[in-house]
């Protein structure tokens, strides 16, 4: 295809998409609440993952510091 034909096809597709009629659709309360609940679940899962990825290294560092401090506080064992 010639470049000017591709450009014309893109312009024509854009004009046709912009002139699409309004869709008259009805979403019932059950489907709407299900969609909202699913969206909330996905958002919370993503947030929990991000929080877990941020908190996990911090928790490991604090546990290492506590275990290191506990071992250094123990009296030496004589054998």
Backbone bond lengths (Angstrom), bond angles and torsions (degrees), N, CA, C in turn:
res aa  C-N    CA-C-N  psi(-1)  N-CA   C-N-CA  omega(-1)  CA-C   N-CA-C  phi
1 X - - - 1.449 - - 1.519 109.65 -
2 X 1.302 115.27 145.51 1.456 120.52 178.10 1.523 109.40 -76.40
3 X 1.316 116.95 149.34 1.473 120.11 -178.51 1.524 113.50 -58.20
4 X 1.338 116.76 -35.12 1.468 117.67 -179.83 1.531 111.56 -70.26
5 X 1.340 117.89 -27.50 1.456 120.78 176.08 1.533 110.46 -71.14
6 X 1.330 115.75 -38.77 1.463 119.83 178.57 1.522 109.91 -65.41
7 X 1.327 116.76 -42.46 1.462 120.57 179.21 1.524 110.28 -63.37
8 X 1.337 117.20 -42.92 1.461 120.93 178.50 1.528 110.82 -62.95
9 X 1.326 117.26 -41.08 1.470 121.11 179.88 1.522 110.45 -64.27
10 X 1.319 117.09 -39.72 1.468 120.50 178.48 1.523 111.19 -65.93
11 X 1.327 116.57 -42.73 1.461 119.86 179.52 1.521 110.14 -64.93
12 X 1.338 116.39 -43.17 1.460 120.44 179.58 1.528 111.01 -63.45
13 X 1.332 117.86 -41.75 1.465 121.37 178.75 1.528 110.45 -64.22
14 X 1.321 116.95 -40.00 1.466 120.49 178.01 1.514 112.60 -64.52
15 X 1.334 116.54 -41.72 1.465 119.90 178.48 1.521 111.50 -66.59
16 X 1.332 116.65 -40.89 1.461 119.46 178.75 1.536 111.28 -66.20
17 X 1.324 117.02 -38.18 1.465 120.22 179.13 1.532 110.98 -68.75
18 X 1.319 116.86 -35.52 1.464 120.43 179.82 1.522 111.70 -72.18
19 X 1.321 117.32 -23.55 1.456 121.32 -176.93 1.532 111.61 -99.46
20 X 1.320 118.14 18.30 1.468 120.95 -178.89 1.520 109.48 -67.39
21 X 1.327 117.22 140.23 1.468 119.43 179.28 1.532 110.95 -70.15
22 X 1.311 115.16 159.03 1.457 121.22 179.54 1.526 108.73 -70.39
23 X 1.313 116.76 134.56 1.460 121.16 179.08 1.519 109.06 -84.02
24 X 1.311 116.54 127.08 1.454 121.41 177.24 1.524 107.20 -97.02
25 X 1.324 115.86 96.01 1.462 120.28 -176.49 1.524 108.98 -127.75
26 X 1.318 115.02 153.29 1.460 121.32 179.37 1.519 108.69 -125.06
27 X 1.294 115.63 127.24 1.462 120.93 174.50 1.517 106.00 -109.05
28 X 1.321 116.25 117.80 1.454 121.23 -178.82 1.520 111.74 -67.57
29 X 1.323 116.37 166.70 1.467 119.67 -177.47 1.528 112.61 -63.91
30 X 1.324 118.03 -34.90 1.465 119.97 -179.89 1.515 111.92 -66.71
31 X 1.314 116.61 -45.80 1.463 120.90 179.50 1.524 110.78 -67.88
32 X 1.320 116.47 -38.68 1.467 120.00 179.56 1.518 111.92 -65.56
33 X 1.334 116.92 -44.44 1.463 119.58 178.48 1.523 111.36 -67.21
34 X 1.322 116.71 -36.38 1.463 119.79 176.36 1.514 111.71 -63.61
35 X 1.327 116.99 -40.76 1.458 121.18 178.30 1.528 110.70 -65.27
36 X 1.323 116.57 -43.47 1.468 120.31 179.28 1.530 110.56 -64.60
37 X 1.325 117.57 -41.97 1.464 121.04 179.41 1.529 110.70 -64.21
38 X 1.315 116.85 -39.63 1.467 119.85 178.34 1.524 110.90 -65.78
39 X 1.314 116.61 -41.44 1.461 120.43 178.78 1.525 110.82 -63.28
40 X 1.326 116.95 -43.78 1.469 120.89 178.63 1.530 110.10 -62.86
41 X 1.331 117.48 -40.45 1.465 120.74 179.61 1.522 111.25 -63.84
42 X 1.312 117.48 -41.46 1.469 120.52 179.57 1.522 110.37 -66.84
43 X 1.322 117.28 -43.01 1.474 120.38 179.36 1.525 110.57 -63.28
44 X 1.330 117.49 -43.63 1.467 120.25 178.98 1.525 111.72 -65.74
45 X 1.316 117.89 -36.35 1.466 120.68 177.85 1.521 110.82 -65.04
46 X 1.313 116.56 -41.54 1.474 119.74 178.14 1.522 110.13 -65.91
47 X 1.318 117.82 -43.13 1.466 120.49 178.69 1.529 111.61 -64.06
48 X 1.337 117.32 -40.90 1.464 120.40 178.57 1.524 110.73 -63.77
49 X 1.313 116.86 -37.83 1.463 120.32 177.78 1.521 110.64 -64.96
50 X 1.317 117.00 -44.87 1.471 120.32 179.89 1.523 110.44 -63.60
51 X 1.329 117.49 -44.58 1.468 120.87 178.83 1.521 110.31 -62.46
52 X 1.328 116.91 -42.00 1.464 120.11 178.93 1.513 112.21 -62.85
53 X 1.316 117.30 -40.19 1.459 120.57 179.14 1.523 112.18 -68.51
54 X 1.312 117.27 -28.55 1.469 120.40 179.02 1.527 110.35 -82.73
55 X 1.331 118.32 -40.82 1.457 122.00 -174.16 1.533 112.14 -77.89
56 X 1.319 118.31 -33.15 1.463 121.23 -174.33 1.535 112.90 -57.69
57 X 1.339 120.65 -49.30 1.474 118.67 178.65 1.529 113.13 -64.10
58 X 1.323 116.98 -35.31 1.461 120.55 179.38 1.524 109.76 -65.75
59 X 1.324 117.34 -42.12 1.461 121.38 178.81 1.528 110.32 -63.88
60 X 1.330 117.63 -41.27 1.468 120.29 179.20 1.531 111.14 -63.40
61 X 1.326 116.59 -40.55 1.460 119.58 179.15 1.526 111.42 -65.06
62 X 1.322 117.34 -42.54 1.459 119.42 179.90 1.529 110.99 -67.68
63 X 1.309 118.73 -36.11 1.468 120.79 177.34 1.523 110.52 -66.87
64 X 1.318 117.51 -38.66 1.473 120.06 177.64 1.527 110.97 -65.28
65 X 1.330 116.18 -40.98 1.466 119.00 179.07 1.522 110.95 -64.66
66 X 1.355 116.46 -41.68 1.460 119.86 179.35 1.515 111.14 -65.53
67 X 1.333 117.59 -43.18 1.464 119.61 -178.92 1.533 110.66 -68.66
68 X 1.307 118.01 -35.45 1.462 121.34 176.42 1.511 111.78 -66.85
69 X 1.314 117.75 -40.11 1.456 121.87 178.91 1.521 110.47 -69.73
70 X 1.327 118.00 -36.27 1.462 121.43 179.24 1.525 110.76 -68.69
71 X 1.316 117.72 -38.84 1.466 120.65 179.29 1.520 111.83 -69.83
72 X 1.331 117.51 -36.22 1.453 119.39 179.76 1.528 111.28 -74.82
73 X 1.327 118.60 -22.68 1.459 122.07 179.60 1.523 111.67 -80.87
74 X 1.327 118.98 -17.08 1.461 121.67 179.62 1.516 109.87 -70.76
75 X 1.342 117.52 141.21 1.457 118.73 176.13 1.541 110.28 -70.53
76 X 1.302 117.56 149.13 1.466 119.79 -179.86 1.538 110.37 -64.62
77 X 1.296 115.63 144.64 1.454 121.81 -178.35 1.525 108.50 -95.10
78 X 1.373 115.61 124.85 1.463 120.18 177.65 1.516 108.69 -93.34
79 X 1.291 116.41 131.24 1.461 119.59 178.60 1.488 110.70 -109.27
